[in-house]
Amino acid sequence: MLYNMYVKYAISTHFGVKTMQREFLGKRIKEARKLAKLTQEKLAEKINISTVYLGEIERGNKMPSIPVFIAIAEALNVSCDYLLRDSASTGAVFINNEVTEKLNSLSPKQRKAVLEIINAYIKNI
């Protein structure tokens, strides 16, 4: 279903749908890239496209092909829905990835402290 939605979206852009949709997708990709702490160069290298092409996508000048779009989502550890929509029902995956990323940047002692805080918070809800 997701791929069908994207194909419909991608095809519609080739037949005169407003540039705003491409700009929205580009903005979402750029936001997710920055959250992942990747430069355009690093992301482009990860997915085997040029930095120029990625910049065009992020500015809304170009629409990525389906394989490139999927590679971008996978490289950024976000769902395709997250990139396509303002609010996605699968947003929990993105939030979990963001939490995991933050936890991975902590020392074991700091992670233990965070776990104790979470447990105390949940206990008192």
N, C-alpha and C positions, 0 to 999 in steps of 0.2 A: 504494500500500500504506500509506504513512504517513497519508494522509488517511482511509483506511478505519479505521486503528487509532485515529485521533483521534475520528472519528465514533462508533465503538463506545465509546470512553472517555467522550466527552461525553454520549452517550445514557444510558450506565450511571449517570451521576451524577444524572440526572433521575429514576431509578427506585430511589432509596434506597441507592446505593453510599455507603460511609462518607465522611464529610466529610474524612477524612485525605487522600484522593486530591486533593481540591480544594486543601487546605492545602499538599500537596507541590508541586503545580503553581504555586501562588502564591509559595511560597518560592523555587522555581527562577527564576521570572520576576523576583522582587525581587533575587535574587543576580546574575542576568545584567544587570539594569538598573544595579545599583551598579558592577559591573565595567565597564560601558559609560560610567560616570560621568554618568549621567542622573538627574535628579530625576523624581519622579512627574509633576510638571507638564510637564516637557519631553517625556517619553515619551508622556504622554496627548495632548499637542498634536501630536506627530509622527504619531500613529495616529488622531487625530480622535475621541477618546473623552474623557469627563470624568475629572478627577483622582479624584473620588469613586468612579467605577466601577473605575478601575485599582486604587485602594486596596482595594476589595472583592475584586477578583480576587487581589491579592497576599496578603490575609489569609485567602483560602480561603472567603470567604462567597459568591462568585459564580463561575460557570464562564463563561469567554469564549465567544462564538460562534466558529465556525470562521474566518470572515473576520478577526475581531479577533485570534484566536490567531495566525494566520499573519502579520498585520500586526505584532504584538508581536515574533515571532521575527525577522522581516525588519528591523525597526527596531533590534533589539538585535544584529543580525549573528550570530545563533546558529541552529542547526538546530532544527526542531520536535522531533526526537528528543531533543536535549539538554534541552529543557524538560520533556519527558514522562517521561524515564527517568533513573534514577540513573547508569547508565553506558551511553553510546551508542556504537555502532560508528562513528559519524560524528564522534566527539569531536575528531578531528584538525582538522576545520574550525574548531571553536571555539578550539582551541589556536593554530592558525595566525592566526586573527583577533586573538587576545589578543597574540601576538608582534608582529604587524603594528602593532597599536595602540601597543604600547610603543616600537617602532622609530620610528614616526611622531612620537613626542613628543621624540625626540632630535635633536640638531644633526647636520649632515652629518659632522662630524668624529667625533662619538660613534658614529654608525652605522658608520663605517669601522672604528673600534676594535672594535666588537661583531663585525663580519664577520671581522676578523682573529682574534679570540678563538675564534669558531665554527670557522673553518677550521683553526686549530691544534688545537682539541679533536677535530675529526673525523679529522684526520691521525693523532692519537695513540690513537685508539680501538682 
